[in-house]
Amino acid sequence: MKILVIGGTGMIGGHAALYLKDQGHDVTVSGRKPPQATTALASLPFLQGDYVAGTFTVDDLKPFDAIVFAAGADIRHVPEGGDYDAHVLRANGEAVPAFAKLAKQAGVKHFIHVGSFYPHIAPELMESNHYIRSRKLATDGIAALADDSFHALSLDAPFVVGTVPGMSLPMFEAYTQYAEGKLGMPAFGPAGGTNFISTQSISEAIVGALANGENGKAYLIGDENLSFADYFKLFFQAAGNDVDVPSLDQEHPMLPDGAIFTGRGNTVSYEPDAQTMADLGFRRNDIARAVNEVVAQFKGA
């Protein structure tokens, strides 16, 4: 299958692109900038484009049988001086469905969107939190396009951990330095916890969705339920730093309250349902392995 991965120069999309290539697919990656030259992604065909700015054309997308959409906007992507709420509503809520519509017009048969778990686990925040609302609008807009000619669905993921060999990932580089004791910060996790999933599990879910996914469905995917303290503890263990990592009811500089939309001190816990696992078949209990992989890549850097 000829597959285009939007966001294929980033961690989630990049991992998916390489995994799909390993499964025998003809993969092209796309982003605003080319992939990092230090990764195997640099050897794949590259299509430059910006879905928010609307630079893609029907002709750009016509050659592809399937599109994996692994991009999205959050606080990191707001232009300097821009309005956060307006940006995420436009970039996620409007531009993502508009891109899916363009893909359908181009004759693309399969569209897999990697979305967010927040609309599933915190629907009460939909009206007050524009980011969560924007993610729901993206998923609903894609589902509305699904029909016999356009097999479209979403894989809505929780917190993601993983890496692409050779890729610079500042957040996980910092987590590794923290676990090595290089940052002079106390070891702790903010109170509360959530579900986590690895890039490997997401890549496997994408392959499952292409083969067996239910048309128009928004799947809530996930793997392990961990406290934030236990999550950070995995990094310390992987770095060989056997210190206590308590759970403290205070903001963590590496996982600030603004990144925990359900609120510090709250715990989000769930299991993917049986039908999700039957359809998608991704691996479970993969977080420790993924953290070990991350730390092995960045330790000593």
Phi and psi restraints in degrees (value plus and minus 20) as a CYANA .aco file:
   2 LYS   PHI    -110.6   -70.6
   2 LYS   PSI      95.0   135.0
   3 ILE   PHI    -143.5  -103.5
   3 ILE   PSI     114.7   154.7
   4 LEU   PHI    -126.2   -86.2
   4 LEU   PSI     109.2   149.2
   5 VAL   PHI    -128.6   -88.6
   5 VAL   PSI      87.9   127.9
   6 ILE   PHI     -99.4   -59.4
   6 ILE   PSI     110.8   150.8
   7 GLY   PHI      61.6   101.6
   7 GLY   PSI      -2.1    37.9
   8 GLY   PHI     -93.9   -53.9
   8 GLY   PSI     -23.5    16.5
   9 THR   PHI    -115.2   -75.2
   9 THR   PSI     -23.6    16.4
  10 GLY   PHI    -118.5   -78.5
  10 GLY   PSI    -193.9  -153.9
  11 MET   PHI     -86.8   -46.8
  11 MET   PSI     -73.9   -33.9
  12 ILE   PHI     -88.7   -48.7
  12 ILE   PSI     -71.4   -31.4
  13 GLY   PHI     -86.6   -46.6
  13 GLY   PSI     -56.5   -16.5
  14 GLY   PHI     -85.2   -45.2
  14 GLY   PSI     -62.9   -22.9
  15 HIS   PHI     -82.4   -42.4
  15 HIS   PSI     -64.6   -24.6
  16 ALA   PHI     -81.5   -41.5
  16 ALA   PSI     -60.7   -20.7
  17 ALA   PHI     -81.3   -41.3
  17 ALA   PSI     -66.7   -26.7
  18 LEU   PHI     -87.9   -47.9
  18 LEU   PSI     -57.0   -17.0
  19 TYR   PHI     -86.5   -46.5
  19 TYR   PSI     -63.8   -23.8
  20 LEU   PHI     -82.8   -42.8
  20 LEU   PSI     -59.0   -19.0
  21 LYS   PHI     -82.2   -42.2
  21 LYS   PSI     -62.4   -22.4
  22 ASP   PHI     -84.1   -44.1
  22 ASP   PSI     -45.1    -5.1
  23 GLN   PHI    -102.7   -62.7
  23 GLN   PSI     -18.9    21.1
  24 GLY   PHI      79.8   119.8
  24 GLY   PSI     -13.6    26.4
  25 HIS   PHI    -103.8   -63.8
  25 HIS   PSI     137.9   177.9
  26 ASP   PHI    -112.4   -72.4
  26 ASP   PSI      86.5   126.5
  27 VAL   PHI    -133.9   -93.9
  27 VAL   PSI     113.6   153.6
  28 THR   PHI    -138.2   -98.2
  28 THR   PSI     117.5   157.5
  29 VAL   PHI    -124.9   -84.9
  29 VAL   PSI     131.8   171.8
  30 SER   PHI    -158.9  -118.9
  30 SER   PSI     124.3   164.3
  31 GLY   PHI    -190.8  -150.8
  31 GLY   PSI     158.0   198.0
  32 ARG   PHI     -90.0   -50.0
  32 ARG   PSI     -50.8   -10.8
  33 LYS   PHI    -147.7  -107.7
  33 LYS   PSI     134.5   174.5
  34 PRO   PHI     -81.1   -41.1
  34 PRO   PSI     139.7   179.7
  35 PRO   PHI     -85.9   -45.9
  35 PRO   PSI     137.8   177.8
  36 GLN   PHI     -80.8   -40.8
  36 GLN   PSI     113.2   153.2
  37 ALA   PHI     -85.1   -45.1
  37 ALA   PSI     -38.8     1.2
  38 THR   PHI    -101.7   -61.7
  38 THR   PSI     -21.4    18.6
  39 THR   PHI    -130.6   -90.6
  39 THR   PSI     141.9   181.9
  40 ALA   PHI     -87.5   -47.5
  40 ALA   PSI     -34.6     5.4
  41 LEU   PHI     -82.6   -42.6
  41 LEU   PSI     -47.0    -7.0
  42 ALA   PHI     -84.6   -44.6
  42 ALA   PSI     -37.8     2.2
  43 SER   PHI    -109.3   -69.3
  43 SER   PSI     -26.3    13.7
  44 LEU   PHI    -109.8   -69.8
  44 LEU   PSI     134.4   174.4
  45 PRO   PHI     -77.8   -37.8
  45 PRO   PSI     124.8   164.8
  46 PHE   PHI    -145.9  -105.9
  46 PHE   PSI     112.1   152.1
  47 LEU   PHI    -137.9   -97.9
  47 LEU   PSI      92.0   132.0
  48 GLN   PHI     -98.6   -58.6
  48 GLN   PSI     117.1   157.1
  49 GLY   PHI    -196.1  -156.1
  49 GLY   PSI     141.6   181.6
  50 ASP   PHI    -152.6  -112.6
  50 ASP   PSI      86.2   126.2
  51 TYR   PHI     -87.9   -47.9
  51 TYR   PSI     -49.3    -9.3
  52 VAL   PHI     -88.6   -48.6
  52 VAL   PSI     -62.3   -22.3
  53 ALA   PHI     -98.0   -58.0
  53 ALA   PSI     -30.2     9.8
  54 GLY   PHI      53.9    93.9
  54 GLY   PSI      15.7    55.7
  55 THR   PHI    -104.2   -64.2
  55 THR   PSI     -33.8     6.2
  56 PHE   PHI     -95.2   -55.2
  56 PHE   PSI     128.4   168.4
  57 THR   PHI    -140.4  -100.4
  57 THR   PSI     145.4   185.4
  58 VAL   PHI     -76.5   -36.5
  58 VAL   PSI     -61.6   -21.6
  59 ASP   PHI     -83.7   -43.7
  59 ASP   PSI     -52.9   -12.9
  60 ASP   PHI     -81.3   -41.3
  60 ASP   PSI     -57.3   -17.3
  61 LEU   PHI    -115.4   -75.4
  61 LEU   PSI     -36.5     3.5
  62 LYS   PHI     -74.4   -34.4
  62 LYS   PSI     -55.8   -15.8
  63 PRO   PHI     -90.3   -50.3
  63 PRO   PSI     -27.8    12.2
  64 PHE   PHI    -124.0   -84.0
  64 PHE   PSI     120.4   160.4
  65 ASP   PHI    -100.3   -60.3
  65 ASP   PSI     -52.4   -12.4
  66 ALA   PHI    -164.8  -124.8
  66 ALA   PSI     130.9   170.9
  67 ILE   PHI    -145.5  -105.5
  67 ILE   PSI     111.1   151.1
  68 VAL   PHI    -124.5   -84.5
  68 VAL   PSI      98.7   138.7
  69 PHE   PHI    -122.5   -82.5
  69 PHE   PSI      82.8   122.8
  70 ALA   PHI    -139.3   -99.3
  70 ALA   PSI      22.7    62.7
  71 ALA   PHI    -144.0  -104.0
  71 ALA   PSI     149.9   189.9
  72 GLY   PHI     150.9   190.9
  72 GLY   PSI     144.0   184.0
  73 ALA   PHI    -132.3   -92.3
  73 ALA   PSI     118.1   158.1
  74 ASP   PHI    -161.3  -121.3
  74 ASP   PSI    -181.0  -141.0
  75 ILE   PHI     -79.4   -39.4
  75 ILE   PSI     -46.4    -6.4
  76 ARG   PHI     -91.3   -51.3
  76 ARG   PSI     -37.5     2.5
  77 HIS   PHI    -128.5   -88.5
  77 HIS   PSI     -15.1    24.9
  78 VAL   PHI     -94.0   -54.0
  78 VAL   PSI     106.8   146.8
  79 PRO   PHI     -78.5   -38.5
  79 PRO   PSI     129.1   169.1
  80 GLU   PHI     -75.5   -35.5
  80 GLU   PSI     106.8   146.8
  81 GLY   PHI      61.6   101.6
  81 GLY   PSI     -20.9    19.1
  82 GLY   PHI    -101.0   -61.0
  82 GLY   PSI     144.5   184.5
  83 ASP   PHI    -109.8   -69.8
  83 ASP   PSI     100.7   140.7
  84 TYR   PHI     -79.2   -39.2
  84 TYR   PSI     -71.8   -31.8
  85 ASP   PHI     -79.9   -39.9
  85 ASP   PSI     -66.3   -26.3
  86 ALA   PHI     -83.9   -43.9
  86 ALA   PSI     -58.0   -18.0
  87 HIS   PHI     -87.0   -47.0
  87 HIS   PSI     -68.5   -28.5
  88 VAL   PHI     -87.6   -47.6
  88 VAL   PSI     -54.9   -14.9
  89 LEU   PHI     -85.4   -45.4
  89 LEU   PSI     -57.5   -17.5
  90 ARG   PHI     -95.5   -55.5
  90 ARG   PSI     -67.6   -27.6
  91 ALA   PHI     -90.0   -50.0
  91 ALA   PSI     -60.5   -20.5
  92 ASN   PHI    -113.5   -73.5
  92 ASN   PSI     -72.8   -32.8
  93 GLY   PHI     -91.0   -51.0
  93 GLY   PSI     -50.6   -10.6
  94 GLU   PHI    -128.0   -88.0
  94 GLU   PSI     -69.5   -29.5
  95 ALA   PHI     -90.8   -50.8
  95 ALA   PSI     -53.4   -13.4
  96 VAL   PHI     -87.8   -47.8
  96 VAL   PSI     -71.5   -31.5
  97 PRO   PHI     -80.2   -40.2
  97 PRO   PSI     -54.6   -14.6
  98 ALA   PHI     -84.0   -44.0
  98 ALA   PSI     -59.1   -19.1
  99 PHE   PHI     -86.7   -46.7
  99 PHE   PSI     -61.4   -21.4
 100 ALA   PHI     -82.0   -42.0
 100 ALA   PSI     -59.1   -19.1
 101 LYS   PHI     -83.1   -43.1
 101 LYS   PSI     -60.0   -20.0
 102 LEU   PHI     -83.0   -43.0
 102 LEU   PSI     -61.3   -21.3
 103 ALA   PHI     -81.1   -41.1
 103 ALA   PSI     -62.0   -22.0
 104 LYS   PHI     -83.0   -43.0
 104 LYS   PSI     -63.5   -23.5
 105 GLN   PHI     -81.7   -41.7
 105 GLN   PSI     -50.6   -10.6
 106 ALA   PHI     -99.5   -59.5
 106 ALA   PSI     -26.6    13.4
 107 GLY   PHI      70.1   110.1
 107 GLY   PSI      -8.3    31.7
 108 VAL   PHI     -84.3   -44.3
 108 VAL   PSI     114.3   154.3
 109 LYS   PHI    -111.5   -71.5
 109 LYS   PSI     -49.9    -9.9
 110 HIS   PHI    -147.6  -107.6
 110 HIS   PSI     116.4   156.4
 111 PHE   PHI    -157.7  -117.7
 111 PHE   PSI      93.2   133.2
 112 ILE   PHI    -131.2   -91.2
 112 ILE   PSI      98.3   138.3
 113 HIS   PHI    -126.1   -86.1
 113 HIS   PSI     106.8   146.8
 114 VAL   PHI    -113.5   -73.5
 114 VAL   PSI      88.6   128.6
 115 GLY   PHI    -130.7   -90.7
 115 GLY   PSI    -177.1  -137.1
 116 SER   PHI    -136.0   -96.0
 116 SER   PSI     127.7   167.7
 117 PHE   PHI     -97.7   -57.7
 117 PHE   PSI     -33.7     6.3
 118 TYR   PHI     -78.5   -38.5
 118 TYR   PSI     -61.6   -21.6
 119 PRO   PHI     -81.3   -41.3
 119 PRO   PSI     -45.0    -5.0
 120 HIS   PHI     -99.4   -59.4
 120 HIS   PSI     -64.1   -24.1
 121 ILE   PHI    -116.8   -76.8
 121 ILE   PSI     -33.3     6.7
 122 ALA   PHI    -158.6  -118.6
 122 ALA   PSI      35.3    75.3
 123 PRO   PHI     -82.9   -42.9
 123 PRO   PSI     -42.6    -2.6
 124 GLU   PHI     -88.2   -48.2
 124 GLU   PSI     -34.9     5.1
 125 LEU   PHI    -114.2   -74.2
 125 LEU   PSI     -19.2    20.8
 126 MET   PHI     -76.9   -36.9
 126 MET   PSI     -62.4   -22.4
 127 GLU   PHI    -101.2   -61.2
 127 GLU   PSI     -51.6   -11.6
 128 SER   PHI    -109.2   -69.2
 128 SER   PSI     -42.4    -2.4
 129 ASN   PHI    -133.1   -93.1
 129 ASN   PSI      91.1   131.1
 130 HIS   PHI     -89.3   -49.3
 130 HIS   PSI     -49.1    -9.1
 131 TYR   PHI     -84.6   -44.6
 131 TYR   PSI     -69.1   -29.1
 132 ILE   PHI     -82.2   -42.2
 132 ILE   PSI     -62.0   -22.0
 133 ARG   PHI     -81.7   -41.7
 133 ARG   PSI     -60.2   -20.2
 134 SER   PHI     -84.0   -44.0
 134 SER   PSI     -56.4   -16.4
 135 ARG   PHI     -89.2   -49.2
 135 ARG   PSI     -57.8   -17.8
 136 LYS   PHI     -86.5   -46.5
 136 LYS   PSI     -61.0   -21.0
 137 LEU   PHI     -82.7   -42.7
 137 LEU   PSI     -57.3   -17.3
 138 ALA   PHI     -83.8   -43.8
 138 ALA   PSI     -69.3   -29.3
 139 THR   PHI     -83.1   -43.1
 139 THR   PSI     -64.9   -24.9
 140 ASP   PHI     -86.0   -46.0
 140 ASP   PSI     -57.8   -17.8
 141 GLY   PHI     -85.3   -45.3
 141 GLY   PSI     -56.8   -16.8
 142 ILE   PHI     -90.2   -50.2
 142 ILE   PSI     -64.0   -24.0
 143 ALA   PHI     -80.1   -40.1
 143 ALA   PSI     -54.7   -14.7
 144 ALA   PHI     -86.4   -46.4
 144 ALA   PSI     -40.1    -0.1
 145 LEU   PHI    -108.5   -68.5
 145 LEU   PSI     -32.3     7.7
 146 ALA   PHI     -87.4   -47.4
 146 ALA   PSI     112.2   152.2
 147 ASP   PHI    -179.0  -139.0
 147 ASP   PSI    -188.6  -148.6
 148 ASP   PHI     -83.4   -43.4
 148 ASP   PSI     -43.7    -3.7
 149 SER   PHI    -115.3   -75.3
 149 SER   PSI     -33.0     7.0
 150 PHE   PHI    -159.1  -119.1
 150 PHE   PSI      80.0   120.0
 151 HIS   PHI    -106.8   -66.8
 151 HIS   PSI      82.3   122.3
 152 ALA   PHI    -147.7  -107.7
 152 ALA   PSI     116.8   156.8
 153 LEU   PHI    -177.1  -137.1
 153 LEU   PSI     148.8   188.8
 154 SER   PHI    -141.1  -101.1
 154 SER   PSI     124.3   164.3
 155 LEU   PHI    -133.3   -93.3
 155 LEU   PSI      83.4   123.4
 156 ASP   PHI    -115.5   -75.5
 156 ASP   PSI      90.3   130.3
 157 ALA   PHI    -125.7   -85.7
 157 ALA   PSI     133.1   173.1
 158 PRO   PHI    -105.9   -65.9
 158 PRO   PSI    -171.8  -131.8
 159 PHE   PHI     -80.7   -40.7
 159 PHE   PSI     115.4   155.4
 160 VAL   PHI    -134.4   -94.4
 160 VAL   PSI     116.0   156.0
 161 VAL   PHI    -148.4  -108.4
 161 VAL   PSI     118.4   158.4
 162 GLY   PHI     141.3   181.3
 162 GLY   PSI    -195.2  -155.2
 163 THR   PHI    -176.1  -136.1
 163 THR   PSI     149.0   189.0
 164 VAL   PHI    -139.9   -99.9
 164 VAL   PSI     105.0   145.0
 165 PRO   PHI     -71.4   -31.4
 165 PRO   PSI     109.0   149.0
 166 GLY   PHI      67.0   107.0
 166 GLY   PSI     -26.7    13.3
 167 MET   PHI    -108.6   -68.6
 167 MET   PSI     113.9   153.9
 168 SER   PHI     -97.3   -57.3
 168 SER   PSI     102.9   142.9
 169 LEU   PHI    -150.3  -110.3
 169 LEU   PSI      71.2   111.2
 170 PRO   PHI     -72.8   -32.8
 170 PRO   PSI     -59.1   -19.1
 171 MET   PHI     -83.0   -43.0
 171 MET   PSI     -68.6   -28.6
 172 PHE   PHI     -96.1   -56.1
 172 PHE   PSI     -46.2    -6.2
 173 GLU   PHI     -82.7   -42.7
 173 GLU   PSI     -62.9   -22.9
 174 ALA   PHI     -87.9   -47.9
 174 ALA   PSI     -60.3   -20.3
 175 TYR   PHI     -79.0   -39.0
 175 TYR   PSI     -60.0   -20.0
 176 THR   PHI     -87.2   -47.2
 176 THR   PSI     -63.8   -23.8
 177 GLN   PHI     -82.3   -42.3
 177 GLN   PSI     -59.0   -19.0
 178 TYR   PHI     -79.6   -39.6
 178 TYR   PSI     -67.4   -27.4
 179 ALA   PHI     -87.0   -47.0
 179 ALA   PSI     -48.3    -8.3
 180 GLU   PHI     -97.5   -57.5
 180 GLU   PSI     -27.7    12.3
 181 GLY   PHI      61.6   101.6
 181 GLY   PSI      -0.2    39.8
 182 LYS   PHI    -107.1   -67.1
 182 LYS   PSI     -32.0     8.0
 183 LEU   PHI    -120.1   -80.1
 183 LEU   PSI     -22.8    17.2
 184 GLY   PHI      46.5    86.5
 184 GLY   PSI       6.7    46.7
 185 MET   PHI    -130.3   -90.3
 185 MET   PSI     125.9   165.9
 186 PRO   PHI     -86.6   -46.6
 186 PRO   PSI     128.7   168.7
 187 ALA   PHI    -102.8   -62.8
 187 ALA   PSI      99.4   139.4
 188 PHE   PHI    -188.0  -148.0
 188 PHE   PSI     148.1   188.1
 189 GLY   PHI    -143.6  -103.6
 189 GLY   PSI     127.2   167.2
 190 PRO   PHI     -85.4   -45.4
 190 PRO   PSI     130.6   170.6
 191 ALA   PHI     -78.5   -38.5
 191 ALA   PSI     125.5   165.5
 192 GLY   PHI      84.3   124.3
 192 GLY   PSI    -193.5  -153.5
 193 GLY   PHI    -192.3  -152.3
 193 GLY   PSI    -200.0  -160.0
 194 THR   PHI    -179.9  -139.9
 194 THR   PSI    -198.5  -158.5
 195 ASN   PHI    -108.4   -68.4
 195 ASN   PSI     127.4   167.4
 196 PHE   PHI    -148.7  -108.7
 196 PHE   PSI     136.5   176.5
 197 ILE   PHI    -165.1  -125.1
 197 ILE   PSI     130.7   170.7
 198 SER   PHI    -111.8   -71.8
 198 SER   PSI     138.5   178.5
 199 THR   PHI     -80.8   -40.8
 199 THR   PSI     -53.9   -13.9
 200 GLN   PHI     -82.8   -42.8
 200 GLN   PSI     -65.1   -25.1
 201 SER   PHI     -83.2   -43.2
 201 SER   PSI     -60.3   -20.3
 202 ILE   PHI     -83.7   -43.7
 202 ILE   PSI     -63.8   -23.8
 203 SER   PHI     -80.4   -40.4
 203 SER   PSI     -60.7   -20.7
 204 GLU   PHI     -87.8   -47.8
 204 GLU   PSI     -56.4   -16.4
 205 ALA   PHI     -84.8   -44.8
 205 ALA   PSI     -56.3   -16.3
 206 ILE   PHI     -82.5   -42.5
 206 ILE   PSI     -65.1   -25.1
 207 VAL   PHI     -82.3   -42.3
 207 VAL   PSI     -62.5   -22.5
 208 GLY   PHI     -82.8   -42.8
 208 GLY   PSI     -58.6   -18.6
 209 ALA   PHI     -87.1   -47.1
 209 ALA   PSI     -58.2   -18.2
 210 LEU   PHI     -82.7   -42.7
 210 LEU   PSI     -54.8   -14.8
 211 ALA   PHI    -109.2   -69.2
 211 ALA   PSI     -59.6   -19.6
 212 ASN   PHI    -151.6  -111.6
 212 ASN   PSI     -21.5    18.5
 213 GLY   PHI     -82.5   -42.5
 213 GLY   PSI     125.2   165.2
 214 GLU   PHI     -99.1   -59.1
 214 GLU   PSI     105.5   145.5
 215 ASN   PHI     -80.6   -40.6
 215 ASN   PSI     110.3   150.3
 216 GLY   PHI      62.8   102.8
 216 GLY   PSI     -19.6    20.4
 217 LYS   PHI    -107.6   -67.6
 217 LYS   PSI     127.1   167.1
 218 ALA   PHI    -127.9   -87.9
 218 ALA   PSI      83.2   123.2
 219 TYR   PHI    -102.7   -62.7
 219 TYR   PSI     111.4   151.4
 220 LEU   PHI    -107.3   -67.3
 220 LEU   PSI      88.6   128.6
 221 ILE   PHI    -126.9   -86.9
 221 ILE   PSI     141.6   181.6
 222 GLY   PHI     154.2   194.2
 222 GLY   PSI     153.0   193.0
 223 ASP   PHI    -151.0  -111.0
 223 ASP   PSI    -106.6   -66.6
 224 GLU   PHI    -127.3   -87.3
 224 GLU   PSI     120.1   160.1
 225 ASN   PHI    -112.2   -72.2
 225 ASN   PSI     100.0   140.0
 226 LEU   PHI    -155.3  -115.3
 226 LEU   PSI     127.5   167.5
 227 SER   PHI     -89.5   -49.5
 227 SER   PSI     136.9   176.9
 228 PHE   PHI     -83.8   -43.8
 228 PHE   PSI     -53.1   -13.1
 229 ALA   PHI     -84.4   -44.4
 229 ALA   PSI     -63.6   -23.6
 230 ASP   PHI     -86.4   -46.4
 230 ASP   PSI     -53.8   -13.8
 231 TYR   PHI     -83.6   -43.6
 231 TYR   PSI     -69.9   -29.9
 232 PHE   PHI     -84.0   -44.0
 232 PHE   PSI     -54.8   -14.8
 233 LYS   PHI     -78.0   -38.0
 233 LYS   PSI     -55.4   -15.4
 234 LEU   PHI     -80.5   -40.5
 234 LEU   PSI     -57.4   -17.4
 235 PHE   PHI     -87.8   -47.8
 235 PHE   PSI     -63.5   -23.5
 236 PHE   PHI     -82.5   -42.5
 236 PHE   PSI     -62.4   -22.4
 237 GLN   PHI     -83.6   -43.6
 237 GLN   PSI     -63.1   -23.1
 238 ALA   PHI     -84.0   -44.0
 238 ALA   PSI     -50.2   -10.2
 239 ALA   PHI    -104.1   -64.1
 239 ALA   PSI     -21.7    18.3
 240 GLY   PHI      57.0    97.0
 240 GLY   PSI       3.0    43.0
 241 ASN   PHI    -130.5   -90.5
 241 ASN   PSI      74.3   114.3
 242 ASP   PHI    -107.7   -67.7
 242 ASP   PSI      53.3    93.3
 243 VAL   PHI    -132.6   -92.6
 243 VAL   PSI     142.2   182.2
 244 ASP   PHI     -93.0   -53.0
 244 ASP   PSI     117.2   157.2
 245 VAL   PHI    -143.5  -103.5
 245 VAL   PSI      68.2   108.2
 246 PRO   PHI     -96.8   -56.8
 246 PRO   PSI     143.9   183.9
 247 SER   PHI    -116.3   -76.3
 247 SER   PSI      99.6   139.6
 248 LEU   PHI    -141.8  -101.8
 248 LEU   PSI     120.4   160.4
 249 ASP   PHI    -103.4   -63.4
 249 ASP   PSI      47.1    87.1
 250 GLN   PHI    -169.7  -129.7
 250 GLN   PSI     135.4   175.4
 251 GLU   PHI     -86.6   -46.6
 251 GLU   PSI     119.1   159.1
 252 HIS   PHI    -121.9   -81.9
 252 HIS   PSI     107.9   147.9
 253 PRO   PHI     -82.7   -42.7
 253 PRO   PSI     -41.0    -1.0
 254 MET   PHI    -121.3   -81.3
 254 MET   PSI     -26.9    13.1
 255 LEU   PHI    -163.5  -123.5
 255 LEU   PSI      53.3    93.3
 256 PRO   PHI     -86.6   -46.6
 256 PRO   PSI     140.9   180.9
 257 ASP   PHI     -76.8   -36.8
 257 ASP   PSI     -51.9   -11.9
 258 GLY   PHI     -84.5   -44.5
 258 GLY   PSI     -37.6     2.4
 259 ALA   PHI    -113.4   -73.4
 259 ALA   PSI     -24.5    15.5
 260 ILE   PHI    -134.2   -94.2
 260 ILE   PSI      65.6   105.6
 261 PHE   PHI     -85.9   -45.9
 261 PHE   PSI     -44.7    -4.7
 262 THR   PHI    -101.7   -61.7
 262 THR   PSI     -26.7    13.3
 263 GLY   PHI      78.9   118.9
 263 GLY   PSI     114.1   154.1
 264 ARG   PHI     -78.7   -38.7
 264 ARG   PSI     117.9   157.9
 265 GLY   PHI      77.5   117.5
 265 GLY   PSI     -37.1     2.9
 266 ASN   PHI    -111.7   -71.7
 266 ASN   PSI     130.8   170.8
 267 THR   PHI    -139.9   -99.9
 267 THR   PSI     106.2   146.2
 268 VAL   PHI    -122.9   -82.9
 268 VAL   PSI     100.5   140.5
 269 SER   PHI    -157.6  -117.6
 269 SER   PSI     109.0   149.0
 270 TYR   PHI    -180.3  -140.3
 270 TYR   PSI     146.9   186.9
 271 GLU   PHI    -145.3  -105.3
 271 GLU   PSI     115.1   155.1
 272 PRO   PHI     -76.4   -36.4
 272 PRO   PSI     119.5   159.5
 273 ASP   PHI     -93.9   -53.9
 273 ASP   PSI     148.6   188.6
 274 ALA   PHI     -81.7   -41.7
 274 ALA   PSI     -57.2   -17.2
 275 GLN   PHI     -87.9   -47.9
 275 GLN   PSI     -57.8   -17.8
 276 THR   PHI     -79.3   -39.3
 276 THR   PSI     -67.0   -27.0
 277 MET   PHI     -87.8   -47.8
 277 MET   PSI     -55.4   -15.4
 278 ALA   PHI     -85.9   -45.9
 278 ALA   PSI     -60.5   -20.5
 279 ASP   PHI     -93.9   -53.9
 279 ASP   PSI     -61.8   -21.8
 280 LEU   PHI    -122.6   -82.6
 280 LEU   PSI     -53.4   -13.4
 281 GLY   PHI      40.4    80.4
 281 GLY   PSI      15.1    55.1
 282 PHE   PHI    -105.6   -65.6
 282 PHE   PSI     140.1   180.1
 283 ARG   PHI     -91.5   -51.5
 283 ARG   PSI     134.9   174.9
 284 ARG   PHI    -140.8  -100.8
 284 ARG   PSI     148.7   188.7
 285 ASN   PHI      36.0    76.0
 285 ASN   PSI      28.4    68.4
 286 ASP   PHI    -132.4   -92.4
 286 ASP   PSI     -15.5    24.5
 287 ILE   PHI     -92.5   -52.5
 287 ILE   PSI     -64.1   -24.1
 288 ALA   PHI     -79.8   -39.8
 288 ALA   PSI     -62.8   -22.8
 289 ARG   PHI     -80.8   -40.8
 289 ARG   PSI     -63.7   -23.7
 290 ALA   PHI     -84.9   -44.9
 290 ALA   PSI     -61.1   -21.1
 291 VAL   PHI     -83.9   -43.9
 291 VAL   PSI     -62.8   -22.8
 292 ASN   PHI     -78.9   -38.9
 292 ASN   PSI     -58.9   -18.9
 293 GLU   PHI     -85.8   -45.8
 293 GLU   PSI     -62.9   -22.9
 294 VAL   PHI     -81.5   -41.5
 294 VAL   PSI     -70.0   -30.0
 295 VAL   PHI     -85.4   -45.4
 295 VAL   PSI     -58.0   -18.0
 296 ALA   PHI     -81.0   -41.0
 296 ALA   PSI     -54.1   -14.1
 297 GLN   PHI     -93.5   -53.5
 297 GLN   PSI     -56.5   -16.5
 298 PHE   PHI    -128.4   -88.4
 298 PHE   PSI     -27.8    12.2
 299 LYS   PHI     -82.3   -42.3
 299 LYS   PSI     113.2   153.2
 300 GLY   PHI      61.4   101.4
 300 GLY   PSI     -18.5    21.5
